[in-house]
Amino acid sequence: MDLPDAIAHCLAQPGAEETTPFGPDVLVYKVGGKMFATASLANGEGRMNLKCDPERAVILRDEHE
């Protein structure tokens, strides 16, 4: 999935909004005022960070490269 597709997926979530509280270089995705993802183009490369329960994050990292 490329960054535009990931952004579209974030915005397709019910009640999702895109904000820029950290400046124009970091897009923040929220539902109900709570952040669930950030996206940016760092060094010309699309990057996205997703909020996740820490224990679930360990499992996901073990399951995926």
C-alpha positions in Angstrom: 0.0 0.0 0.0 1.4 3.4 -0.9 1.0 6.5 1.2 -1.9 8.0 -0.8 -3.8 4.7 -0.4 -3.1 4.6 3.3 -4.3 8.2 3.7 -7.5 7.4 1.9 -8.0 4.4 4.1 -7.5 6.6 7.2 -10.0 9.1 6.0 -12.5 6.4 5.1 -12.9 5.6 8.8 -16.2 6.8 10.3 -15.7 10.3 11.8 -12.1 10.5 10.7 -10.5 13.9 10.2 -7.1 15.1 9.0 -5.3 17.8 11.0 -1.8 19.4 11.1 -1.2 20.2 14.8 2.6 19.7 14.4 2.9 21.8 11.3 2.3 21.3 7.6 4.9 18.4 7.2 3.0 15.9 9.5 -0.6 14.9 8.8 -2.5 13.7 11.8 -5.6 11.5 11.6 -8.1 11.5 14.4 -11.5 10.1 15.3 -13.4 11.8 18.1 -10.4 14.0 18.8 -8.1 11.1 19.4 -5.1 10.5 17.2 -4.8 7.1 15.5 -2.2 7.8 12.8 0.4 10.2 11.5 1.8 10.5 7.9 4.6 12.5 6.4 6.9 12.6 3.3 10.3 12.5 4.9 13.2 12.6 2.5 10.8 12.0 -0.4 9.6 8.7 1.2 6.1 8.3 2.5 5.9 7.2 6.1 3.0 6.4 8.4 2.8 5.6 12.1 -0.2 3.9 13.5 -1.3 4.0 17.2 -1.6 0.5 18.7 -1.8 -1.3 22.0 1.9 -2.1 22.9 1.3 -5.8 23.4 -0.5 -6.1 20.1 2.3 -4.1 18.4 4.8 -6.8 19.5 2.6 -9.5 18.0 2.2 -7.6 14.7 6.0 -7.0 14.4 6.6 -10.7 14.9 4.0 -11.6 12.2 5.1 -9.1 9.6 8.4 -7.9 8.2 
